[in-house]
Amino acid sequence: MDKKIKQRLGDGKINTSFEMIEDQEEKLWETNPMEALRYEK
């Protein structure tokens, strides 16, 4: 991951599909960690 993407991940906005996936994964870990384990790579 390049420096620009890392900076954008912390800006609180969803700008790319990668950021959308990361945001959904974080929410799933908070709400249902057992379900999140099923999707771990």
PAKE-44860 format. One record per residue: residue in one letter; x, y, z of N, C-alpha, C, O in turn. Coordinates in pm, whole numbers, plus 50000, padded with zeros to 5 digits. Layout:
BEGIN
aXYZXYZXYZXYZ;...
***
This chain:
BEGIN
m500864988350000500005000050000500905012350000501835013350080;d500635021549911501495033249905501105043750010500055042750075;k501955053550024501795063750129500485071550114499845074750214;k500095074649992498875082449968497635074850017496745080850078;i497575062049991496435053950034496385053350186495315054450246;k497545051450251497585050850397497075063750458496355063450558;q497425075150400496945088050451495435089150435494755094150525;r494905084650323493475085750296492655076650386491505079650416;l493225065350429492475056150513492105062550646491085058850705;g492895071850693492625078050822491875091150814491735097850916;d491395095050696490755108150684489265108050720488615118550718;g488705096250752487305095450793486325095150678485115094950701;k486815095250556485945094850438486225082150359487345076950360;i485195077250292485365065550206485475070550063484505075250005;n486685069350007486955074649874487155063849768487005066449648;t487475051749811487775041049716487065028249759486565027249871;s487025018549670486415005749705487214998849814486644992149900;f488535000549813489374994749917488995000350054488884992850151;e488785013450062488385019650188486995015050231486745013550351;m486105012750136484765008050169484844994050232484184991350332;i485654985450173485814971950226486434972350365485984965250455;e487464980450382488104981850514487104986550619487094981550731;d486284996250583485295001650676484274991050715483924989750833;q483804983350618482824972850646483434961850733482764956450822;e484714958550708485374948450790485504953050935485274945251027;e485864965650955485994971051090484644970651163484594966951281;k483584974451095482254974151157481844959951192481254957551298;l482154950451104481804936451131482574931351253482014924251336;w483854934751264484644930551380484054936151508484064929351611;e483544948351504482974954551623481644948151662481364946251780;t480824944851562479484939951591479384924851602478604919651681;n480174917551522480054902951519481414896651486481644892651372;p482314895851584483654890651556483674876151507484554872451430;m482734868051552482724854051506482414853251356482984845051285;e481524861651309481224862151165482424867651088482724863050978;a483104877351144484274883351078485374873051059486114873550960;l485504863751152486524853351139486294844651015487244839550956;r485054843150975484744835050856485314841250730485604834150633;y485494854450729485944861450609487424864850612487934871050518;e488144860950717489574863750724490294856050615489944844650585;k491284862150557492044855850448493234848450503493994842450427;
***
